[in-house]
């Protein structure tokens, strides 16, 4: 007899209705794809923000039968009214830690491609990084990734998390990342050409990011199309539009959160 997965509840002639459950704060559910289990913090932009027992947040889309509740598939639906959060949250959506001094920096590091990536990560996750003692450093391009990893010298208490732009199949970035074979290194990324594009257009006052012709440097092409002047001026507009993780696209949020988890994991 064929075993049935939770996906089968949406298929076949004998379709079984998946119960809809109001997405009330505090509801503990599991994302079956990743195994991440946590309490629901809030619903925003069609996504559920979960918090695990370590206080770390993850963002998952609200899809039919997208979560497990007590081991059974359910569809989370937004409640009629979302109560305001009881405690202050940081720009990343985590609960703020009041009166806590930043801990001594860990030996582990998070590397990003350039200065803009570092500033954006600091803008949104700065509170979390200071609490955890994680330093973010610009890599100045992934072409030097292998050499930098060898120089760094990884180990059980000396991990590297690397954030890469334009990490899509067949790209130069993906080929360089595929060559990394070190259990103490985790590389994540987002599909956007540049980290600017990982900022929601509405947050910087535009309808969409312009299309830049091949052969034109992407940042300069964007600034020319939008009348933003030089790239350094355009970046100030982009960064000013980011107030919290709500201003970022989901792929970037998930990529950074996974890196923070990796470099702060025990052992």
N, C-alpha and C positions, 0 to 999 in steps of 0.2 A: 504494500500500500504506500502511495506517495505521501511523504510528509508535507505539511503545509507551513509556509512561513507567514509572517504578519502581512506581507505584500498580497497574499492570496485573498485577503478579505475584500479587496477592491476588484477582483477579477473572477471570471467564471459565471456560468448561468445561475448558480445558487449564491448570489452575492449577499454577503452578510453585512448589515449596516454597522459601520464603526461609530461608536458613541461619540457625541460632541461634548466636550467638557469645557466649562468656562475657565479661561486662563486667569485664575485668581492668584495674586501674589502669595508665595509660600507653597504652592502646589509642587510636589516633588515628582518629576518625570524623568525619563531617560531618552536620549537620542540613540536609536537602535544602530545607526551606522557607525558612530564613534564610540558608543558605550558610555558617553559622558552623562552622568546623573547629577541632577541638582534641583534646587528650589527655584521656582519662577520668580524673577525680580520684577519684570515688566514686559509689556508688549509695545513695540515701536517699529514703524516702517514695515509692517507685515512680518516681523521677526520676533521670536521669543528669546529673552535674555535669561539664561540660567546661571545660578551660582552654586558651586559645589561646596563641600564641607570645609575646603581650605580657603573659601572666600574668593575663588577665581571665577570669572565670568566667561560665558560662551554665548555666541549668537547663532540661532538656528531658525530657518524659515518655517513659517506656519503652513505646512502642507497637509493634505488629507492623510490620516493615519500616520502622521509624522513622528509621534512620540509613543512611548510605552508608559502606562500608568499601572503600577502593580503587576507588571509583566504582560499587560494586554494593550493592543494598539488603540489609540484614541486620537481624535482630531481636536486640537485646541482651538477655541474660538475666543475672540476678544470679549471681555465682559462689557457690560453696558457702560460702566464708568470705572476708570482706573483711579484708585486712591493715590494720593501723593506719597512719595517715599517717606518713611518715618525718619530716616537718617540721611545726612548729607552724603552725596556721592561725588567721586572725583570725575575728571573729564573722561576717563575710560569706562565709567559706569560702576566702578568698585566702590565699596563703602570706604569713606575716608577714615584715616587713623589720626586722631587728634593728639597732640602733645608728644608724638613719638619722634625721636631724633632719627635721622637717616643712619642706617647701619653701615658698618665698614664695608667697603666694596668687596664683592666676591672676586675670586680668581677667574670665574667664568665671565664671558663677555657676550654681548650682542653686537654683531657687525651689520651695518647697512651700507648701501652703495655710495652715498654721498652726503653732503652737508644738509641738503634739503630733507632727505629721508630722516636724518638724525633729529633735525629740528621738529619735524612733524611728529615723530615718535615721542619726543620730549613733551610736546604740547599736549598730547592726549594721555600718554602713559607715564608722565614724569613722576606723579605721586607714587604710583605702584613701584616704579623702578627704584626710587629712593628708599621706600620701605623695605624692599627686597635686597638692596645693595647691589643693583645691576648697573654696569656702565655700558653705554651705547657709544660705539666708535664708528666713524665713517671709514669705509674700505677703499673709496676712490676707484670704484669699478671692480667687476668680478673677474677681469682678465688676470688679476694677481691673486686670486683666491687660493689656489693650491700652494703657492709660495708662502703666502701669509699664514696659512694653517700650519705648514711645516715649521715656520719661525716661531709661532705661538707655543707649540708644544702642548697638545691636549692630553687629558687624562680624566679619571673618574671625578675629581673635584675641580677640573679645569675644562669646562665645556664651552663650546662655541655655538651660538645661534646666529644664522646668517639670513638676512632679508634681501631678496633679489627682485628687481623690477623685471617685468616682461618675461615671467617664467612660464612659457607656453611650449608645447611640443614642437621640436624642430628649430627652436631659436638658438642663437649662440649661447645665451644664458643657460638654457637647459642642457646643452652639451657639456659646458664647463661644470655644472652642478652634478651631472651624472658621473663625472670622473672622481668625485669626492667619495672616498670609502673609509670612513672613520666613524665608529659608533659614538664618539664623543662630540660629533658635529651634526647639527640639524640645520638643513637649509629649507626655508619656506619662501614663498613668493606670491606675487599677484600678477594678473595677466595684463596690466596696464603698461603702456610704453614708458611712462614716467610716473613717479609718485604723485605728481600734480594731479594726474588723471584719476587717482584713487580718492580724490576729494569730490564730493557730490557737487555737480554743477550749480544747483540751486544755492549752495552755501557760499559760492563766490559770485552770485548774481548773474549767472548766465544760464541759457536754456540747455546747452550741451557743449562739450569740448569740441573745438573746431577740428576739422580734418586737415592734416599737414601733408603737403606733397612729398614724395620720396626725394631724398637729396637735400631737404631743408632740415636744419637742426630743429628738433621738435619744440623745445621751449621758445626759441626765437620765432618759429612759425606760429605758435599760439599767441604770443605777444603781438605779432604783426597783425594777425587776424582780428584780435580783440582791441587793438589800440592801447595796449598796456605798456608800451615803451620797450625798455630793455628787460631781459630775463630777471635781473635782480629786482627790478620794480614789479614785475609780474609776480614774483615769488612772495613779495610782501603782501600783495592782494590775496594770494592763495592762503598763506598762513593766517592772515587776519580773519579769514572766513571760517577757520576751524576753531570751534569752541569746545567740542566734545566728540566722542566717537560717533555720535549721530550724524556728524558732517562727513564721515568717511564711508566708502563702499565696503560691503561685507567681506570680500576676499582679503583686503588689507587687515581688517580687524582680526579675522581668524588667524592670519599668518603671524601677526605680532603676538597674539595671545599664546599661540603654540610655542613660540620661541621663549617667552617668559617662563612658561611652565617647564620647558626643557632645561633651561640654565639654572632654575631654582629647585629642581627636583632633588630629594635627598640622595646622597651618595655620589 
